[in-house]
Each structure stands twice: as C-alpha cells, then as structure tokens.
Amino acid sequence: MEAVTYSNFRQNLRGLMRQINDDSERLVVTTNDNTDVVVLSKSDYDAWQETFYLMQSKLNRTRLDDAITDVERSLSNLKEFDLDEEFE
C-alpha cells in the first residue's frame, strides 16, 4: 500500500484519485500529528462493506465456506482435454 503526505495528497488530489480508482489500490495519507487515513475507491469500499455484512452472520459464513469448498472440489476434478484430439 502506497503512502503519501497530506501536502502531496492535497496537491495531487485529482491524479491520485484517478490512480486509486484505476488500480483498485488503497492509499495511506500521512500527517504530522499521526491522524493518518486510508483512501480507497467507492467500489472497493462497497465491496468491503458487503463482505463485512455477509460475514457477520455465522450461517452466511458457513454457507460461503461450504460454497468455496464445493468450487475447490469441482476445480480439482476438472480434466484437461486436447481439443485437437477431440475433433479428429
């Protein structure tokens, strides 16, 4: 995670905001009085909020864990096919 000073952030606000959105990265803005903040895109913030909301419920956590396990099992059972051989 990149960090910039408050002064640098203020001087380059538009460009840094564009970079944060384009790269989907977070940015730490540091201050002299240790009141640092983290800046992230609205879409990343919304995704974090949604994840936080979903993970608050034990039932949801269990369902999500089960779904991930099912997908991982399915992926491990996939076979590779050579399309050239299949259509000869």
Phi and psi restraints in degrees (range 20) as a CNS / XPLOR table:
assign (resid 1 and name C) (resid 2 and name N)
       (resid 2 and name CA) (resid 2 and name C) 1.0 -74.9 20.0 2
assign (resid 2 and name N) (resid 2 and name CA)
       (resid 2 and name C) (resid 3 and name N) 1.0 151.6 20.0 2
assign (resid 2 and name C) (resid 3 and name N)
       (resid 3 and name CA) (resid 3 and name C) 1.0 -130.7 20.0 2
assign (resid 3 and name N) (resid 3 and name CA)
       (resid 3 and name C) (resid 4 and name N) 1.0 141.7 20.0 2
assign (resid 3 and name C) (resid 4 and name N)
       (resid 4 and name CA) (resid 4 and name C) 1.0 -135.3 20.0 2
assign (resid 4 and name N) (resid 4 and name CA)
       (resid 4 and name C) (resid 5 and name N) 1.0 158.3 20.0 2
assign (resid 4 and name C) (resid 5 and name N)
       (resid 5 and name CA) (resid 5 and name C) 1.0 -76.0 20.0 2
assign (resid 5 and name N) (resid 5 and name CA)
       (resid 5 and name C) (resid 6 and name N) 1.0 160.4 20.0 2
assign (resid 5 and name C) (resid 6 and name N)
       (resid 6 and name CA) (resid 6 and name C) 1.0 -57.2 20.0 2
assign (resid 6 and name N) (resid 6 and name CA)
       (resid 6 and name C) (resid 7 and name N) 1.0 -44.7 20.0 2
assign (resid 6 and name C) (resid 7 and name N)
       (resid 7 and name CA) (resid 7 and name C) 1.0 -60.9 20.0 2
assign (resid 7 and name N) (resid 7 and name CA)
       (resid 7 and name C) (resid 8 and name N) 1.0 -44.5 20.0 2
assign (resid 7 and name C) (resid 8 and name N)
       (resid 8 and name CA) (resid 8 and name C) 1.0 -63.9 20.0 2
assign (resid 8 and name N) (resid 8 and name CA)
       (resid 8 and name C) (resid 9 and name N) 1.0 -42.0 20.0 2
assign (resid 8 and name C) (resid 9 and name N)
       (resid 9 and name CA) (resid 9 and name C) 1.0 -60.9 20.0 2
assign (resid 9 and name N) (resid 9 and name CA)
       (resid 9 and name C) (resid 10 and name N) 1.0 -45.9 20.0 2
assign (resid 9 and name C) (resid 10 and name N)
       (resid 10 and name CA) (resid 10 and name C) 1.0 -63.2 20.0 2
assign (resid 10 and name N) (resid 10 and name CA)
       (resid 10 and name C) (resid 11 and name N) 1.0 -42.0 20.0 2
assign (resid 10 and name C) (resid 11 and name N)
       (resid 11 and name CA) (resid 11 and name C) 1.0 -70.4 20.0 2
assign (resid 11 and name N) (resid 11 and name CA)
       (resid 11 and name C) (resid 12 and name N) 1.0 -27.5 20.0 2
assign (resid 11 and name C) (resid 12 and name N)
       (resid 12 and name CA) (resid 12 and name C) 1.0 -120.2 20.0 2
assign (resid 12 and name N) (resid 12 and name CA)
       (resid 12 and name C) (resid 13 and name N) 1.0 29.9 20.0 2
assign (resid 12 and name C) (resid 13 and name N)
       (resid 13 and name CA) (resid 13 and name C) 1.0 -53.5 20.0 2
assign (resid 13 and name N) (resid 13 and name CA)
       (resid 13 and name C) (resid 14 and name N) 1.0 -52.7 20.0 2
assign (resid 13 and name C) (resid 14 and name N)
       (resid 14 and name CA) (resid 14 and name C) 1.0 -59.8 20.0 2
assign (resid 14 and name N) (resid 14 and name CA)
       (resid 14 and name C) (resid 15 and name N) 1.0 -48.7 20.0 2
assign (resid 14 and name C) (resid 15 and name N)
       (resid 15 and name CA) (resid 15 and name C) 1.0 -64.7 20.0 2
assign (resid 15 and name N) (resid 15 and name CA)
       (resid 15 and name C) (resid 16 and name N) 1.0 -40.9 20.0 2
assign (resid 15 and name C) (resid 16 and name N)
       (resid 16 and name CA) (resid 16 and name C) 1.0 -67.0 20.0 2
assign (resid 16 and name N) (resid 16 and name CA)
       (resid 16 and name C) (resid 17 and name N) 1.0 -38.9 20.0 2
assign (resid 16 and name C) (resid 17 and name N)
       (resid 17 and name CA) (resid 17 and name C) 1.0 -63.0 20.0 2
assign (resid 17 and name N) (resid 17 and name CA)
       (resid 17 and name C) (resid 18 and name N) 1.0 -42.2 20.0 2
assign (resid 17 and name C) (resid 18 and name N)
       (resid 18 and name CA) (resid 18 and name C) 1.0 -62.3 20.0 2
assign (resid 18 and name N) (resid 18 and name CA)
       (resid 18 and name C) (resid 19 and name N) 1.0 -44.5 20.0 2
assign (resid 18 and name C) (resid 19 and name N)
       (resid 19 and name CA) (resid 19 and name C) 1.0 -62.7 20.0 2
assign (resid 19 and name N) (resid 19 and name CA)
       (resid 19 and name C) (resid 20 and name N) 1.0 -43.2 20.0 2
assign (resid 19 and name C) (resid 20 and name N)
       (resid 20 and name CA) (resid 20 and name C) 1.0 -60.1 20.0 2
assign (resid 20 and name N) (resid 20 and name CA)
       (resid 20 and name C) (resid 21 and name N) 1.0 -43.6 20.0 2
assign (resid 20 and name C) (resid 21 and name N)
       (resid 21 and name CA) (resid 21 and name C) 1.0 -70.2 20.0 2
assign (resid 21 and name N) (resid 21 and name CA)
       (resid 21 and name C) (resid 22 and name N) 1.0 -44.8 20.0 2
assign (resid 21 and name C) (resid 22 and name N)
       (resid 22 and name CA) (resid 22 and name C) 1.0 -66.0 20.0 2
assign (resid 22 and name N) (resid 22 and name CA)
       (resid 22 and name C) (resid 23 and name N) 1.0 -40.9 20.0 2
assign (resid 22 and name C) (resid 23 and name N)
       (resid 23 and name CA) (resid 23 and name C) 1.0 -94.5 20.0 2
assign (resid 23 and name N) (resid 23 and name CA)
       (resid 23 and name C) (resid 24 and name N) 1.0 -6.6 20.0 2
assign (resid 23 and name C) (resid 24 and name N)
       (resid 24 and name CA) (resid 24 and name C) 1.0 53.2 20.0 2
assign (resid 24 and name N) (resid 24 and name CA)
       (resid 24 and name C) (resid 25 and name N) 1.0 43.5 20.0 2
assign (resid 24 and name C) (resid 25 and name N)
       (resid 25 and name CA) (resid 25 and name C) 1.0 -112.1 20.0 2
assign (resid 25 and name N) (resid 25 and name CA)
       (resid 25 and name C) (resid 26 and name N) 1.0 156.7 20.0 2
assign (resid 25 and name C) (resid 26 and name N)
       (resid 26 and name CA) (resid 26 and name C) 1.0 -95.8 20.0 2
assign (resid 26 and name N) (resid 26 and name CA)
       (resid 26 and name C) (resid 27 and name N) 1.0 156.5 20.0 2
assign (resid 26 and name C) (resid 27 and name N)
       (resid 27 and name CA) (resid 27 and name C) 1.0 -134.2 20.0 2
assign (resid 27 and name N) (resid 27 and name CA)
       (resid 27 and name C) (resid 28 and name N) 1.0 129.9 20.0 2
assign (resid 27 and name C) (resid 28 and name N)
       (resid 28 and name CA) (resid 28 and name C) 1.0 -92.3 20.0 2
assign (resid 28 and name N) (resid 28 and name CA)
       (resid 28 and name C) (resid 29 and name N) 1.0 128.9 20.0 2
assign (resid 28 and name C) (resid 29 and name N)
       (resid 29 and name CA) (resid 29 and name C) 1.0 -106.5 20.0 2
assign (resid 29 and name N) (resid 29 and name CA)
       (resid 29 and name C) (resid 30 and name N) 1.0 116.3 20.0 2
assign (resid 29 and name C) (resid 30 and name N)
       (resid 30 and name CA) (resid 30 and name C) 1.0 -95.4 20.0 2
assign (resid 30 and name N) (resid 30 and name CA)
       (resid 30 and name C) (resid 31 and name N) 1.0 151.9 20.0 2
assign (resid 30 and name C) (resid 31 and name N)
       (resid 31 and name CA) (resid 31 and name C) 1.0 -131.9 20.0 2
assign (resid 31 and name N) (resid 31 and name CA)
       (resid 31 and name C) (resid 32 and name N) 1.0 163.1 20.0 2
assign (resid 31 and name C) (resid 32 and name N)
       (resid 32 and name CA) (resid 32 and name C) 1.0 -69.9 20.0 2
assign (resid 32 and name N) (resid 32 and name CA)
       (resid 32 and name C) (resid 33 and name N) 1.0 -25.9 20.0 2
assign (resid 32 and name C) (resid 33 and name N)
       (resid 33 and name CA) (resid 33 and name C) 1.0 -100.6 20.0 2
assign (resid 33 and name N) (resid 33 and name CA)
       (resid 33 and name C) (resid 34 and name N) 1.0 22.0 20.0 2
assign (resid 33 and name C) (resid 34 and name N)
       (resid 34 and name CA) (resid 34 and name C) 1.0 57.9 20.0 2
assign (resid 34 and name N) (resid 34 and name CA)
       (resid 34 and name C) (resid 35 and name N) 1.0 36.6 20.0 2
assign (resid 34 and name C) (resid 35 and name N)
       (resid 35 and name CA) (resid 35 and name C) 1.0 -110.1 20.0 2
assign (resid 35 and name N) (resid 35 and name CA)
       (resid 35 and name C) (resid 36 and name N) 1.0 49.8 20.0 2
assign (resid 35 and name C) (resid 36 and name N)
       (resid 36 and name CA) (resid 36 and name C) 1.0 -61.3 20.0 2
assign (resid 36 and name N) (resid 36 and name CA)
       (resid 36 and name C) (resid 37 and name N) 1.0 153.0 20.0 2
assign (resid 36 and name C) (resid 37 and name N)
       (resid 37 and name CA) (resid 37 and name C) 1.0 -132.0 20.0 2
assign (resid 37 and name N) (resid 37 and name CA)
       (resid 37 and name C) (resid 38 and name N) 1.0 161.6 20.0 2
assign (resid 37 and name C) (resid 38 and name N)
       (resid 38 and name CA) (resid 38 and name C) 1.0 -113.6 20.0 2
assign (resid 38 and name N) (resid 38 and name CA)
       (resid 38 and name C) (resid 39 and name N) 1.0 132.4 20.0 2
assign (resid 38 and name C) (resid 39 and name N)
       (resid 39 and name CA) (resid 39 and name C) 1.0 -111.4 20.0 2
assign (resid 39 and name N) (resid 39 and name CA)
       (resid 39 and name C) (resid 40 and name N) 1.0 131.4 20.0 2
assign (resid 39 and name C) (resid 40 and name N)
       (resid 40 and name CA) (resid 40 and name C) 1.0 -141.6 20.0 2
assign (resid 40 and name N) (resid 40 and name CA)
       (resid 40 and name C) (resid 41 and name N) 1.0 162.8 20.0 2
assign (resid 40 and name C) (resid 41 and name N)
       (resid 41 and name CA) (resid 41 and name C) 1.0 -67.2 20.0 2
assign (resid 41 and name N) (resid 41 and name CA)
       (resid 41 and name C) (resid 42 and name N) 1.0 156.4 20.0 2
assign (resid 41 and name C) (resid 42 and name N)
       (resid 42 and name CA) (resid 42 and name C) 1.0 -62.2 20.0 2
assign (resid 42 and name N) (resid 42 and name CA)
       (resid 42 and name C) (resid 43 and name N) 1.0 -39.6 20.0 2
assign (resid 42 and name C) (resid 43 and name N)
       (resid 43 and name CA) (resid 43 and name C) 1.0 -65.5 20.0 2
assign (resid 43 and name N) (resid 43 and name CA)
       (resid 43 and name C) (resid 44 and name N) 1.0 -38.3 20.0 2
assign (resid 43 and name C) (resid 44 and name N)
       (resid 44 and name CA) (resid 44 and name C) 1.0 -67.6 20.0 2
assign (resid 44 and name N) (resid 44 and name CA)
       (resid 44 and name C) (resid 45 and name N) 1.0 -41.1 20.0 2
assign (resid 44 and name C) (resid 45 and name N)
       (resid 45 and name CA) (resid 45 and name C) 1.0 -59.7 20.0 2
assign (resid 45 and name N) (resid 45 and name CA)
       (resid 45 and name C) (resid 46 and name N) 1.0 -46.1 20.0 2
assign (resid 45 and name C) (resid 46 and name N)
       (resid 46 and name CA) (resid 46 and name C) 1.0 -60.8 20.0 2
assign (resid 46 and name N) (resid 46 and name CA)
       (resid 46 and name C) (resid 47 and name N) 1.0 -40.9 20.0 2
assign (resid 46 and name C) (resid 47 and name N)
       (resid 47 and name CA) (resid 47 and name C) 1.0 -64.1 20.0 2
assign (resid 47 and name N) (resid 47 and name CA)
       (resid 47 and name C) (resid 48 and name N) 1.0 -42.5 20.0 2
assign (resid 47 and name C) (resid 48 and name N)
       (resid 48 and name CA) (resid 48 and name C) 1.0 -62.0 20.0 2
assign (resid 48 and name N) (resid 48 and name CA)
       (resid 48 and name C) (resid 49 and name N) 1.0 -43.5 20.0 2
assign (resid 48 and name C) (resid 49 and name N)
       (resid 49 and name CA) (resid 49 and name C) 1.0 -62.6 20.0 2
assign (resid 49 and name N) (resid 49 and name CA)
       (resid 49 and name C) (resid 50 and name N) 1.0 -42.6 20.0 2
assign (resid 49 and name C) (resid 50 and name N)
       (resid 50 and name CA) (resid 50 and name C) 1.0 -63.2 20.0 2
assign (resid 50 and name N) (resid 50 and name CA)
       (resid 50 and name C) (resid 51 and name N) 1.0 -44.7 20.0 2
assign (resid 50 and name C) (resid 51 and name N)
       (resid 51 and name CA) (resid 51 and name C) 1.0 -61.5 20.0 2
assign (resid 51 and name N) (resid 51 and name CA)
       (resid 51 and name C) (resid 52 and name N) 1.0 -45.5 20.0 2
assign (resid 51 and name C) (resid 52 and name N)
       (resid 52 and name CA) (resid 52 and name C) 1.0 -58.8 20.0 2
assign (resid 52 and name N) (resid 52 and name CA)
       (resid 52 and name C) (resid 53 and name N) 1.0 -45.0 20.0 2
assign (resid 52 and name C) (resid 53 and name N)
       (resid 53 and name CA) (resid 53 and name C) 1.0 -61.1 20.0 2
assign (resid 53 and name N) (resid 53 and name CA)
       (resid 53 and name C) (resid 54 and name N) 1.0 -47.0 20.0 2
assign (resid 53 and name C) (resid 54 and name N)
       (resid 54 and name CA) (resid 54 and name C) 1.0 -66.0 20.0 2
assign (resid 54 and name N) (resid 54 and name CA)
       (resid 54 and name C) (resid 55 and name N) 1.0 -33.8 20.0 2
assign (resid 54 and name C) (resid 55 and name N)
       (resid 55 and name CA) (resid 55 and name C) 1.0 -82.0 20.0 2
assign (resid 55 and name N) (resid 55 and name CA)
       (resid 55 and name C) (resid 56 and name N) 1.0 -7.8 20.0 2
assign (resid 55 and name C) (resid 56 and name N)
       (resid 56 and name CA) (resid 56 and name C) 1.0 -68.4 20.0 2
assign (resid 56 and name N) (resid 56 and name CA)
       (resid 56 and name C) (resid 57 and name N) 1.0 -30.5 20.0 2
assign (resid 56 and name C) (resid 57 and name N)
       (resid 57 and name CA) (resid 57 and name C) 1.0 -91.5 20.0 2
assign (resid 57 and name N) (resid 57 and name CA)
       (resid 57 and name C) (resid 58 and name N) 1.0 127.1 20.0 2
assign (resid 57 and name C) (resid 58 and name N)
       (resid 58 and name CA) (resid 58 and name C) 1.0 -60.9 20.0 2
assign (resid 58 and name N) (resid 58 and name CA)
       (resid 58 and name C) (resid 59 and name N) 1.0 -39.6 20.0 2
assign (resid 58 and name C) (resid 59 and name N)
       (resid 59 and name CA) (resid 59 and name C) 1.0 -62.1 20.0 2
assign (resid 59 and name N) (resid 59 and name CA)
       (resid 59 and name C) (resid 60 and name N) 1.0 -44.1 20.0 2
assign (resid 59 and name C) (resid 60 and name N)
       (resid 60 and name CA) (resid 60 and name C) 1.0 -62.8 20.0 2
assign (resid 60 and name N) (resid 60 and name CA)
       (resid 60 and name C) (resid 61 and name N) 1.0 -43.4 20.0 2
assign (resid 60 and name C) (resid 61 and name N)
       (resid 61 and name CA) (resid 61 and name C) 1.0 -58.3 20.0 2
assign (resid 61 and name N) (resid 61 and name CA)
       (resid 61 and name C) (resid 62 and name N) 1.0 -44.8 20.0 2
assign (resid 61 and name C) (resid 62 and name N)
       (resid 62 and name CA) (resid 62 and name C) 1.0 -63.4 20.0 2
assign (resid 62 and name N) (resid 62 and name CA)
       (resid 62 and name C) (resid 63 and name N) 1.0 -44.5 20.0 2
assign (resid 62 and name C) (resid 63 and name N)
       (resid 63 and name CA) (resid 63 and name C) 1.0 -62.8 20.0 2
assign (resid 63 and name N) (resid 63 and name CA)
       (resid 63 and name C) (resid 64 and name N) 1.0 -42.8 20.0 2
assign (resid 63 and name C) (resid 64 and name N)
       (resid 64 and name CA) (resid 64 and name C) 1.0 -65.2 20.0 2
assign (resid 64 and name N) (resid 64 and name CA)
       (resid 64 and name C) (resid 65 and name N) 1.0 -43.2 20.0 2
assign (resid 64 and name C) (resid 65 and name N)
       (resid 65 and name CA) (resid 65 and name C) 1.0 -60.9 20.0 2
assign (resid 65 and name N) (resid 65 and name CA)
       (resid 65 and name C) (resid 66 and name N) 1.0 -42.9 20.0 2
assign (resid 65 and name C) (resid 66 and name N)
       (resid 66 and name CA) (resid 66 and name C) 1.0 -63.3 20.0 2
assign (resid 66 and name N) (resid 66 and name CA)
       (resid 66 and name C) (resid 67 and name N) 1.0 -41.6 20.0 2
assign (resid 66 and name C) (resid 67 and name N)
       (resid 67 and name CA) (resid 67 and name C) 1.0 -64.0 20.0 2
assign (resid 67 and name N) (resid 67 and name CA)
       (resid 67 and name C) (resid 68 and name N) 1.0 -42.0 20.0 2
assign (resid 67 and name C) (resid 68 and name N)
       (resid 68 and name CA) (resid 68 and name C) 1.0 -62.8 20.0 2
assign (resid 68 and name N) (resid 68 and name CA)
       (resid 68 and name C) (resid 69 and name N) 1.0 -43.7 20.0 2
assign (resid 68 and name C) (resid 69 and name N)
       (resid 69 and name CA) (resid 69 and name C) 1.0 -60.9 20.0 2
assign (resid 69 and name N) (resid 69 and name CA)
       (resid 69 and name C) (resid 70 and name N) 1.0 -43.3 20.0 2
assign (resid 69 and name C) (resid 70 and name N)
       (resid 70 and name CA) (resid 70 and name C) 1.0 -60.5 20.0 2
assign (resid 70 and name N) (resid 70 and name CA)
       (resid 70 and name C) (resid 71 and name N) 1.0 -44.1 20.0 2
assign (resid 70 and name C) (resid 71 and name N)
       (resid 71 and name CA) (resid 71 and name C) 1.0 -64.5 20.0 2
assign (resid 71 and name N) (resid 71 and name CA)
       (resid 71 and name C) (resid 72 and name N) 1.0 -44.0 20.0 2
assign (resid 71 and name C) (resid 72 and name N)
       (resid 72 and name CA) (resid 72 and name C) 1.0 -61.6 20.0 2
assign (resid 72 and name N) (resid 72 and name CA)
       (resid 72 and name C) (resid 73 and name N) 1.0 -40.8 20.0 2
assign (resid 72 and name C) (resid 73 and name N)
       (resid 73 and name CA) (resid 73 and name C) 1.0 -63.3 20.0 2
assign (resid 73 and name N) (resid 73 and name CA)
       (resid 73 and name C) (resid 74 and name N) 1.0 -44.2 20.0 2
assign (resid 73 and name C) (resid 74 and name N)
       (resid 74 and name CA) (resid 74 and name C) 1.0 -61.9 20.0 2
assign (resid 74 and name N) (resid 74 and name CA)
       (resid 74 and name C) (resid 75 and name N) 1.0 -42.5 20.0 2
assign (resid 74 and name C) (resid 75 and name N)
       (resid 75 and name CA) (resid 75 and name C) 1.0 -66.1 20.0 2
assign (resid 75 and name N) (resid 75 and name CA)
       (resid 75 and name C) (resid 76 and name N) 1.0 -35.6 20.0 2
assign (resid 75 and name C) (resid 76 and name N)
       (resid 76 and name CA) (resid 76 and name C) 1.0 -72.5 20.0 2
assign (resid 76 and name N) (resid 76 and name CA)
       (resid 76 and name C) (resid 77 and name N) 1.0 -18.1 20.0 2
assign (resid 76 and name C) (resid 77 and name N)
       (resid 77 and name CA) (resid 77 and name C) 1.0 -94.4 20.0 2
assign (resid 77 and name N) (resid 77 and name CA)
       (resid 77 and name C) (resid 78 and name N) 1.0 -0.4 20.0 2
assign (resid 77 and name C) (resid 78 and name N)
       (resid 78 and name CA) (resid 78 and name C) 1.0 -68.9 20.0 2
assign (resid 78 and name N) (resid 78 and name CA)
       (resid 78 and name C) (resid 79 and name N) 1.0 142.5 20.0 2
assign (resid 78 and name C) (resid 79 and name N)
       (resid 79 and name CA) (resid 79 and name C) 1.0 -110.4 20.0 2
assign (resid 79 and name N) (resid 79 and name CA)
       (resid 79 and name C) (resid 80 and name N) 1.0 147.7 20.0 2
assign (resid 79 and name C) (resid 80 and name N)
       (resid 80 and name CA) (resid 80 and name C) 1.0 -89.2 20.0 2
assign (resid 80 and name N) (resid 80 and name CA)
       (resid 80 and name C) (resid 81 and name N) 1.0 137.0 20.0 2
assign (resid 80 and name C) (resid 81 and name N)
       (resid 81 and name CA) (resid 81 and name C) 1.0 -120.7 20.0 2
assign (resid 81 and name N) (resid 81 and name CA)
       (resid 81 and name C) (resid 82 and name N) 1.0 141.2 20.0 2
assign (resid 81 and name C) (resid 82 and name N)
       (resid 82 and name CA) (resid 82 and name C) 1.0 -92.4 20.0 2
assign (resid 82 and name N) (resid 82 and name CA)
       (resid 82 and name C) (resid 83 and name N) 1.0 108.2 20.0 2
assign (resid 82 and name C) (resid 83 and name N)
       (resid 83 and name CA) (resid 83 and name C) 1.0 -61.7 20.0 2
assign (resid 83 and name N) (resid 83 and name CA)
       (resid 83 and name C) (resid 84 and name N) 1.0 -31.6 20.0 2
assign (resid 83 and name C) (resid 84 and name N)
       (resid 84 and name CA) (resid 84 and name C) 1.0 -62.9 20.0 2
assign (resid 84 and name N) (resid 84 and name CA)
       (resid 84 and name C) (resid 85 and name N) 1.0 -41.3 20.0 2
assign (resid 84 and name C) (resid 85 and name N)
       (resid 85 and name CA) (resid 85 and name C) 1.0 -70.8 20.0 2
assign (resid 85 and name N) (resid 85 and name CA)
       (resid 85 and name C) (resid 86 and name N) 1.0 -35.3 20.0 2
assign (resid 85 and name C) (resid 86 and name N)
       (resid 86 and name CA) (resid 86 and name C) 1.0 -65.4 20.0 2
assign (resid 86 and name N) (resid 86 and name CA)
       (resid 86 and name C) (resid 87 and name N) 1.0 -30.3 20.0 2
assign (resid 86 and name C) (resid 87 and name N)
       (resid 87 and name CA) (resid 87 and name C) 1.0 -108.9 20.0 2
assign (resid 87 and name N) (resid 87 and name CA)
       (resid 87 and name C) (resid 88 and name N) 1.0 20.3 20.0 2
